[in-house]
Amino acid sequence: MSNHIGEAIQFAIIVGLLICSVFLQAVPCYSKSSPICSYDQLLKDFAPLSAIVAGVSGYSLILDKGKVHGVNAGDLFEVYGKGSSVLDPDNREIIGYIKKPLATIRVTQPEDSKSICEVVTAQGPLSIGQPAMRYSDMAAAFVARSDLSSAHEFCQDLEHAFPDLIWLDPSDVPSDVLDPQSMKTLGIVLLFALEQDGLKVYGPNSALLHEYPVFRAKGAGRQKYSTDIFEEVDQVEHRYDTGNQKFRTYLKSFDLGNARLVGRLPESAIQVDILDLNGDNEPEIVYLLPSGLYVGHYGSPGESASYRFCGPGRLVGFSAAKTHGWIVLNALLDGAGMRSMLLSYQDVTINLIENDINLWLAFVDRDGDGLKESLLGQSFDVDVMFGPKVYLVEPGHEGLKYMHRIASPKNFSVIRSNWSDLNGNGLPEICIIDYDGKLCVYEMEQLLWSSSNRVSPQLPEGGFPKWFISADVDGNGLPELLFPGVPDEESTLAGDWLMLLGWEDGKYILKSMMQPVEASICGLVVIQNQLITGIARPAQKPDGKGESFLYSLGQFGVSHHISE
């Protein structure tokens, strides 16, 4: 009898520990001032935000941005005046003015669409209409008051994450700086302090703005510290097995501020890709503008080809196959259907093979080997854009040949899908952005994982084109997916995010890999072991065409890649 009672007590203890473990996993961190401590939260807390001075009264003023724009009490803005003029070197006409930091102000009372602020420091008169920017051109410092071995990496990550701040050299800032007088003497407006219980950020008068907990994980070898903001991963000790192959896990964010400019287009592009289109071992750049499709040599001057689009409808994206010269172009007749096209690129010429195809078209890699050997066509649906019927079709110089209908997961769309073996089990998963804008992973028609938040607007409001590239970003032998995403509706950050989906420690992970850009990511491609991203900036004037830039974000080992 006593044995049964002892077993029951032991079982109850185990169940209690499991419940506690699940609860702790569900609530991984806690902070009095910031209950959500993640890298994305840090970006939101200190993201630049432009505003205009809407009212001035003594030492108080009003900004035209409020809670709906993400303004919080305690936020710091820099107000700018008109500095010295900039002259055109040819005709000596004034073409602009250098911005002149004029005052630092602090939000005391954010309302829905405006904010009441107090002046912290001022070097000149303030007036209505002056521009302001949150957390810009302010002196910032980093100090480490703990023995964290990763303190230097923390400092570098902060400097890369917030390049608009004026960072003081750490050697010029004593680690015991905290009191308001010391900060004022050193001219520090923002102090990022890595302390034993977390990363804390102080503003003027040493006011605590935010804090982000740090957890210590004790184990063999050196101690490891991690936060949901930064991760330090031991590349030697942290390994796991998948079959007979060992994989390391290490993911590092990309920094657009340190990227190398490798190309520019004089218009805001819808989509850009770089690939060996015609099989001559020389890559071509393919880019889609509102006026049509263009193909030219990448990295060297030469002839270019174009296909000019004539309405009705609007161009929304293209897909191209390597070596065979096939290109499919998707044009949308809003509320009516598709008039997609099959094109062929040969001898620096783009030829129209078939027009007015009422299908969404895309070349895809169904077996995950890196070659987009399959052309899929999907029916159009007026409500959600993508219909339930998906066909395998074959391009030819006589037009499309319909092969057979194929099965597809729920909410499937051909231009928002990817096949890739992320978990290394030999079976490629199908990753899709569903009609609600969430990222889903299927294997053998079973849903394995879904993102908790949207990574794209809900259809049919927008969200296309979306495409993925599959590349071994961290050199662990497994591919990861990179794709342009957007923040959810609660975010205050405008523009596209560079997102990553990967497999780490036996589970799928979704991470933001770059600070949001106030523009559209119009292309992602790995070429010559370099990750190239296209950034399309809209026109500044109603009659303008905008512009696009190609940046190299660096090199890494690549297992294989595709682009949709």
Salt bridges, closest charged atoms under 4 A:
ASP45 OD2 - HIS210 ND1 3.52
ASP75 OD2 - ARG134 NH1 2.91
GLU111 OE1 - LYS114 NZ 3.93
GLU118 OE2 - ARG106 NH2 2.80
ASP137 OD2 - LYS99 NZ 3.14
GLU195 OE2 - ARG145 NH1 2.63
GLU195 OE1 - LYS200 NZ 3.55
ASP197 OD2 - LYS200 NZ 3.14
GLU231 OE1 - LYS511 NZ 3.25
GLU232 OE2 - ARG222 NH1 2.72
ASP234 OD2 - ARG222 NE 3.75
GLU237 OE1 - LYS224 NZ 2.79
ASP241 OD1 - LYS246 NZ 3.09
ASP334 OD2 - ARG314 NE 2.91
ASP356 OD1 - ARG339 NE 3.33
GLU489 OE1 - ARG454 NH1 3.80
GLU547 OE1 - ARG264 NH2 2.90
